[in-house]
């Protein structure tokens, strides 16, 4: 009898400890986590060499629950925890397929969230209604992805609204910040409202080590509580589309994927996101294919295990990474890619400020290929646009900025940027290795004074 009582006393804590170890759901929402973008709009017409650069090992249609179940099994076997599903609003086929995915995922200890495409909503009311629908109809599902106990959603093209508008929208939809909102693009000013940041594409980067290292510091400087979501990619190829800016980034037999994972891990990210599990039209898929078989799932399994073996960065480590005197990474000799990303963020006015110094345009401002008015004009920025400054010319007359629609770098005249002080904090960037073409109509200054010129 004494032995039985002793066994019971010992068994209870032992069984409780065993439960803590073996139950995958107890801490399944805590970092480190691996996400992968997922697309649910493929049909029988998709699988043509005229549309995609490779073919899936097993062709499918996105409305097939069997295909969704297979994809979840494949992703899970590779160490992926959640899909980020491109979602086009209530009533859209992507909505029904996302609900189907949640139901299937719930039986597999898998989860999914949405990539909220903010540019799909013509009015602010429609956008608020869609986010309210996500909150009330989708987030309560047990398989909706969570991080640190909060449902997480990714955003695409949040730049269609200003930071101040997003502050008002969030006050309506999520006033207590019970959710985690992850922004994308090249403007960290949105971190005043959002909870983290990612770059959808890094295929445009001439140096992924520099790009991810640099961006991890930008996000850390936005606040120690912000989530840095590092992007990894196997390559990119949208050359079969009709896009004017189509391009390809070679996979290099898996070496580009290895390089992006290694670069991402060095930044000690909170989360990792893979672009993508199955974006076949843009050629960024890691799903098993005719050409590569299971190569990219095998690589994902290897690197995801490395990522999860390391504890998430502490608040002290984040603060140290964000310190102003933290050395910047060395840029590779190539200053800008020859092609531009398709799903990079387009410059959009963001009349707002954030905790750290925000440099803004004072006029509608030309973006040039180099630090002189004789360089080609790449585009224009509106007044009061918050610049993401990467460097400066030696004389501080020109600023190098992130401008991904035309490569990784553009140049603007510092004369039309405020504040003018503090520019010495930025490293000197060399002019691109191209000869500037003489301008047909030289400008006495480099801004436009009439809004309709923009």
C-alpha positions in Angstrom: 0.0 0.0 0.0 2.8 2.4 0.9 4.5 1.6 -2.4 1.3 2.2 -4.3 0.8 5.6 -2.7 4.5 6.5 -3.3 4.1 5.5 -7.0 1.1 7.7 -7.3 2.9 10.6 -5.8 5.8 10.2 -8.1 3.7 9.4 -11.2 1.7 12.6 -11.2 4.6 15.0 -11.6 6.2 12.6 -14.0 3.2 12.3 -16.2 2.8 16.1 -16.1 6.4 16.6 -17.2 6.0 14.0 -19.9 2.9 15.9 -21.1 4.9 19.1 -21.3 7.5 17.4 -23.4 5.3 15.4 -25.8 2.4 17.7 -26.3 3.2 19.8 -29.4 0.3 22.2 -28.9 1.3 23.6 -25.5 4.0 25.8 -26.9 3.4 25.5 -30.6 2.7 29.2 -31.0 6.0 30.4 -29.5 9.0 31.4 -31.6 11.1 30.3 -33.4 8.5 29.6 -36.1 8.8 29.0 -39.9 6.1 30.3 -42.2 5.7 29.9 -45.9 3.6 31.9 -48.4 0.9 29.7 -50.0 -1.4 30.4 -53.0 -4.8 28.8 -53.5 -5.8 30.0 -57.0 -4.4 27.2 -59.3 -6.7 25.3 -61.7 -6.4 22.9 -64.6 -5.2 25.7 -66.9 -2.2 26.6 -64.8 0.2 23.8 -65.6 1.5 24.9 -69.0 5.1 25.6 -69.9 3.9 28.9 -71.3 2.8 30.0 -67.8 5.3 28.4 -65.3 9.0 27.7 -65.4 8.7 24.2 -63.8 5.8 21.8 -63.0 4.7 20.3 -59.7 5.7 16.7 -59.2 1.9 16.0 -58.8 -0.4 18.4 -60.6 -3.4 19.7 -58.7 -6.2 22.2 -58.5 -6.4 24.4 -55.4 -10.0 23.6 -54.6 -9.0 19.9 -54.0 -8.9 19.2 -50.2 -6.6 16.3 -51.0 -4.0 18.6 -52.5 -4.2 20.9 -49.4 -3.8 17.9 -47.1 -0.8 16.7 -49.1 0.8 20.2 -49.0 0.4 20.4 -45.3 2.0 17.0 -44.8 4.9 18.0 -47.1 5.4 21.4 -45.3 5.2 19.8 -41.9 7.8 17.2 -42.8 10.1 20.0 -43.8 9.8 21.9 -40.5 7.3 24.5 -41.7 4.8 25.4 -39.0 2.3 27.6 -40.8 1.1 28.7 -44.2 0.5 32.4 -45.0 -2.3 32.1 -47.6 -2.9 35.0 -50.0 -6.4 36.0 -49.2 -8.6 38.2 -51.4 -11.5 38.9 -49.1 -14.8 37.5 -47.8 -16.7 35.5 -50.4 -13.7 35.1 -52.7 -12.7 31.5 -53.6 -9.5 32.1 -51.5 -11.7 32.6 -48.5 -13.5 29.2 -48.9 -10.2 27.5 -49.5 -8.6 29.1 -46.5 -11.4 27.8 -44.3 -10.9 24.4 -45.8 -7.2 24.6 -45.0 -8.0 25.5 -41.4 -10.2 22.5 -41.0 -7.7 20.2 -42.5 -4.8 21.7 -40.5 -6.6 21.4 -37.2 -6.3 17.6 -37.4 -2.6 17.7 -38.3 -1.2 20.1 -35.6 -0.6 22.6 -38.3 -1.7 26.2 -38.6 -2.4 28.9 -41.2 -2.9 32.6 -41.5 -3.6 35.1 -44.2 -1.6 37.5 -46.3 -4.1 40.4 -46.3 -3.9 42.2 -49.7 -4.7 45.7 -48.6 -4.6 47.1 -52.2 -7.7 45.1 -53.1 -10.1 47.4 -51.2 -11.2 50.6 -52.9 -12.6 52.2 -49.7 -11.5 52.3 -46.2 -14.9 50.9 -45.0 -14.4 47.8 -47.2 -10.9 47.3 -45.7 -12.2 47.6 -42.2 -15.1 45.2 -42.9 -12.7 42.7 -44.3 -10.4 42.9 -41.3 -13.4 42.6 -39.0 -14.5 39.5 -40.8 -11.0 38.0 -40.3 -11.1 38.8 -36.6 -14.6 37.5 -36.0 -14.9 34.6 -38.5 -11.4 33.3 -39.1 -9.2 34.0 -36.1 -11.4 32.0 -33.6 -10.5 28.8 -35.4 -8.1 26.7 -33.5 -5.8 26.3 -36.4 -5.4 30.0 -37.1 -1.7 30.7 -36.6 -0.6 32.4 -33.4 2.7 33.7 -32.1 3.2 34.3 -28.4 -0.5 33.5 -27.9 -1.8 36.1 -30.4 -3.2 35.5 -33.9 -0.8 36.8 -36.5 -1.6 38.2 -40.0 0.7 39.3 -42.7 -0.1 42.4 -44.9 0.7 43.1 -48.5 0.7 46.6 -49.9 -0.2 48.3 -46.7 1.3 51.4 -48.3 -2.0 52.2 -50.0 -2.9 53.8 -46.7 -0.9 56.2 -44.6 0.4 55.3 -41.2 -2.1 57.6 -39.6 -4.9 55.9 -41.5 -3.7 52.5 -40.3 -3.6 53.8 -36.7 -7.3 54.7 -37.0 -8.1 51.4 -38.7 -6.4 49.4 -36.0 -8.2 51.4 -33.3 -11.5 50.2 -34.9 -10.5 46.6 -35.6 -7.9 45.7 -32.9 -7.8 48.6 -30.3 -6.1 46.5 -27.6 -3.5 45.0 -30.0 -4.7 41.5 -29.3 -3.4 40.5 -32.8 0.1 40.7 -34.4 0.2 42.7 -37.7 3.3 42.1 -39.9 4.0 44.8 -42.5 6.0 44.4 -45.7 7.9 46.6 -48.0 10.6 49.2 -47.6 9.1 51.8 -45.2 9.6 50.9 -41.6 7.5 54.0 -40.6 4.6 51.6 -40.5 6.0 50.1 -37.3 4.3 52.8 -35.4 1.1 50.8 -36.0 2.3 47.3 -37.0 4.1 44.7 -34.8 6.8 43.5 -37.2 8.2 43.6 -40.7 9.2 41.4 -43.5 10.5 41.8 -47.1 8.3 39.7 -49.4 11.1 39.4 -51.9 14.9 39.4 -51.7 15.5 38.0 -55.1 16.4 41.5 -56.3 19.2 41.8 -53.8 22.8 41.8 -55.1 24.0 40.7 -51.7 21.5 38.9 -49.5 23.8 39.0 -46.5 23.9 42.8 -46.6 20.1 43.1 -47.3 18.9 40.9 -44.5 21.5 42.2 -42.0 20.7 45.8 -42.8 16.9 45.3 -42.6 17.1 43.4 -39.4 18.7 46.5 -37.8 16.1 48.8 -39.3 13.3 46.7 -37.7 15.1 46.5 -34.4 15.5 50.3 -34.3 11.8 50.6 -34.7 11.4 49.0 -31.3 12.7 46.1 -29.2 9.2 44.7 -29.2 9.0 44.5 -33.0 9.2 41.2 -34.8 11.9 40.8 -37.4 10.7 38.3 -39.9 13.5 37.2 -42.2 12.7 36.1 -45.7 14.3 33.2 -47.5 13.8 32.3 -51.2 14.9 29.5 -53.6 15.0 31.9 -56.6 12.6 33.7 -58.8 11.4 33.5 -62.4 8.3 35.4 -63.7 9.6 35.7 -67.3 6.6 33.9 -68.7 4.3 36.7 -67.5 3.4 39.8 -69.5 4.9 42.1 -66.8 7.1 44.9 -68.0 9.6 44.3 -65.2 9.8 40.5 -65.4 13.1 38.9 -64.4 14.7 35.7 -63.1 17.0 35.0 -60.2 18.9 31.8 -60.7 18.4 29.0 -58.2 22.0 27.9 -58.7 21.1 24.3 -57.9 19.9 25.2 -54.4 22.8 27.5 -53.6 20.7 30.7 -53.6 18.3 29.1 -51.2 21.2 28.1 -49.0 22.6 31.6 -49.1 19.3 33.2 -48.1 18.9 30.8 -45.2 22.5 31.3 -44.0 22.0 35.1 -44.2 18.7 35.0 -42.4 20.0 32.9 -39.5 22.9 35.3 -38.9 20.3 38.1 -38.2 18.8 36.1 -35.3 15.2 36.6 -36.6 12.1 36.2 -34.5 10.4 34.4 -37.3 11.4 33.1 -40.8 9.1 33.2 -43.8 9.7 31.3 -47.0 8.7 33.0 -50.3 7.2 30.6 -51.3 5.7 27.2 -50.9 3.9 27.2 -54.2 4.0 30.5 -56.1 4.6 28.8 -59.5 3.9 31.7 -61.7 6.7 33.7 -60.1 9.0 30.7 -59.9 9.7 30.9 -56.1 8.2 27.6 -55.1 9.8 25.0 -52.9 7.0 22.5 -53.5 8.3 19.2 -55.0 8.7 19.7 -58.7 9.6 17.8 -61.9 13.0 19.4 -62.1 14.1 19.4 -58.5 12.1 16.7 -56.8 12.3 17.1 -53.0 15.5 19.1 -53.0 14.0 22.2 -51.5 11.9 20.4 -48.9 15.1 18.6 -47.8 17.0 21.9 -47.6 14.2 23.5 -45.7 14.2 20.6 -43.2 17.9 21.1 -42.6 17.8 24.8 -42.1 14.5 24.9 -40.2 16.1 22.5 -37.6 19.1 24.8 -37.2 16.8 27.8 -36.7 14.7 26.1 -34.1 17.7 24.8 -32.2 18.6 28.4 -31.3 16.6 30.3 -28.7 14.9 33.5 -29.9 16.9 36.7 -29.4 16.5 38.4 -26.0 15.3 42.0 -25.6 18.9 42.9 -24.7 20.2 41.4 -28.0 17.6 43.2 -29.9 18.5 46.5 -28.3 22.2 45.9 -29.0 21.5 45.1 -32.7 19.5 48.4 -32.9 22.1 50.6 -31.3 23.1 53.5 -33.5 26.8 52.6 -33.3 26.3 49.1 -34.5 28.6 48.6 -37.5 26.7 48.4 -40.8 27.4 45.3 -42.9 29.7 45.7 -45.8 28.0 46.0 -49.2 29.2 43.8 -52.0 30.8 45.6 -54.9 27.6 45.3 -57.0 25.6 48.4 -56.0 22.2 47.5 -57.5 20.5 44.5 -59.3 19.8 44.6 -63.0 16.2 43.7 -62.4 13.6 44.8 -60.0 11.2 42.7 -57.8 7.6 42.3 -58.8 6.1 42.1 -55.3 8.3 44.7 -53.7 6.5 47.7 -52.2 5.8 50.7 -54.4 6.6 54.1 -52.9 3.5 55.6 -51.4 3.0 58.8 -49.4 3.3 58.2 -45.6 2.8 61.6 -43.9 3.7 60.5 -40.4 6.6 60.3 -38.0 8.0 57.6 -35.8 10.2 57.4 -32.7 13.5 57.7 -34.6 14.4 60.5 -37.0 12.3 60.4 -40.1 13.7 62.1 -43.2 11.1 63.4 -45.5 10.8 65.0 -48.9 9.9 68.7 -49.0 8.9 68.7 -52.6 7.9 66.2 -55.3 11.3 64.8 -55.8 13.0 62.9 -58.7 14.7 59.6 -58.0 17.9 59.2 -60.1 20.2 56.3 -60.9 23.2 58.1 -59.5 24.2 61.2 -57.4 23.9 63.9 -60.1 21.2 65.5 -62.2 22.8 64.0 -65.3 21.8 60.5 -64.2 18.7 58.9 -65.5 15.4 59.7 -63.7 14.0 56.5 -62.3 10.8 57.9 -60.9 9.4 60.5 -58.5 8.4 60.6 -54.9 5.6 62.8 -53.5 6.0 65.5 -50.9 6.3 64.5 -47.3 7.4 61.0 -48.2 9.3 59.2 -45.5 12.6 58.1 -47.0 14.5 54.9 -46.1 18.1 56.2 -46.4 20.8 53.7 -47.1 23.7 56.1 -47.5 25.0 59.4 -48.9 27.4 60.9 -51.3 30.7 62.1 -49.9 29.7 65.7 -50.1 26.3 65.0 -48.5 24.5 66.5 -51.4 22.8 63.3 -52.5 21.1 60.5 -50.5 21.0 56.8 -51.5 17.5 55.4 -50.7 15.8 52.0 -51.0 13.8 52.1 -54.2 13.1 48.5 -55.2 10.8 49.2 -58.1 14.0 50.2 -60.0 16.6 48.1 -58.1 17.9 48.3 -54.6 19.2 51.9 -54.8 18.0 55.3 -56.0 19.4 58.7 -55.4 17.6 62.0 -54.3 18.9 65.5 -53.8 19.5 66.2 -50.1 18.5 69.8 -50.8 14.9 68.8 -50.8 15.0 66.5 -47.7 14.3 67.5 -44.1 15.9 67.5 -41.7 19.3 68.5 -43.3 21.3 67.8 -40.2 22.5 64.3 -39.1 23.3 63.1 -42.6 26.9 62.2 -41.5 25.4 59.2 -39.7 24.9 57.5 -43.0 27.8 55.6 -44.8 29.2 57.0 -48.0 27.8 55.1 -51.0 29.8 55.0 -54.2 28.2 56.1 -57.4 27.0 53.2 -59.6 29.5 52.0 -62.2 27.7 53.5 -65.2 28.4 56.6 -67.2 25.7 59.2 -66.6 23.9 60.2 -69.8 23.6 63.9 -70.5 20.1 65.2 -69.7 18.2 66.4 -72.8 16.8 69.2 -70.7 19.0 70.0 -67.7 17.1 71.0 -64.6 18.4 73.9 -62.4 17.2 71.9 -59.4 15.9 68.4 -58.8 12.3 68.8 -57.6 9.0 69.5 -59.3 7.0 72.4 -58.1 3.7 71.5 -59.7 1.9 68.5 -58.2 0.4 67.5 -61.5 3.9 66.7 -62.7 4.0 63.7 -60.4 
